Amino acid sequence: MNELVTFLLAAAPISEIRGALPVAIGIFDMPVLQAYWIGVLGNIAPVFPLLMFWWYLSGFLMERAVFLNRFFNRLFDKTRVKHREKILKYGAFGLFLFVAIPLPITGAWTATVVAFIFGIPFDKAFLAILLGVMSAGLVVLSLTYGVIFII
């Protein structure tokens, strides 16, 4: 049961891996490697469907609602122009860094939106997010053990 809770916490958009690992290790006394891999799998599980979902949803809404079509085009164009140089410079590596640093709102869920808005190809986005989640997991493990050691 603890494994399922860890997986679901990692898959949830608010907690993701940065919330799942401290709970798995600190509360459930789960072995480190088990907690890490369940956390990574849980965090990456929604990425594939989300990357597909954003493309489908935007196409669906933009075809059926002129207002939404104009709104999203303006929003995306403005965002792309504002951050164009950063995306051209960093691309998928920037997406990796975005996910790898475990701060609020820098997880896999948000990264799927960023990849969609900036048109990062699916395979590059998925790999960057996966590696970012794995790196963030290592950072969270280090911080979790640092806090446990201090306590």
Residue, then its C-alpha position, 0 to 999 in steps of 0.5 A: m500500500n505504501e508503494l501505491v501511495t508513493f507512486l500516486l504522490a509522485a504522479a500528482p501535479i502538486s507533490e510530484i517526486r519532491g513530495a513523494l520521496p520524503v514521505a516514502i523514506g521519512i514516513f513509510d521507512m521505504p528502502v532508498l532505491q525502492a522509493y527512488w524508482i517508484g517515485v521516478l516511475g510515478n512522476i514520469a507516468p503522466v508525462f506521455p499522456l500529457l504531452m499528447f493531451w496538450w496537442y489534442l486539446s489545443g487543436f480541438l478547442m482552436e478548431r471549434a471556438v474562434f475566440l479560443n483560437r485567437f486567445f491561444n494564438r496571441l498567448f503562445d505568440k507573445t510567450r514564444v517571442k518573449h522567451r524565443e532566445k532562451i528556447l533557441k539557446y537551451g532547447a530540450f537541455g533547458l527543459f531538463l534543467f527546468v525539471a532537474i531543479p526541484l523548486p515549486i512549479t518546475g516539475a514534469w507537469t509544467a514541463t509538458v506545457v512548456a514543451f507544448i508551447f515552445g514546440i519542443p519535439f515529443d521525443k526530445a521533450f520526453l527524454a529531457i523530462l525523464l532525465g530531469v525527474m531522475s536528477a530532481g529525485l537525486v537532489v530530493l534524496s540528498l536533501t531528505y537524507g540531510v534533514i533526517f541526519i540533522i534530526 
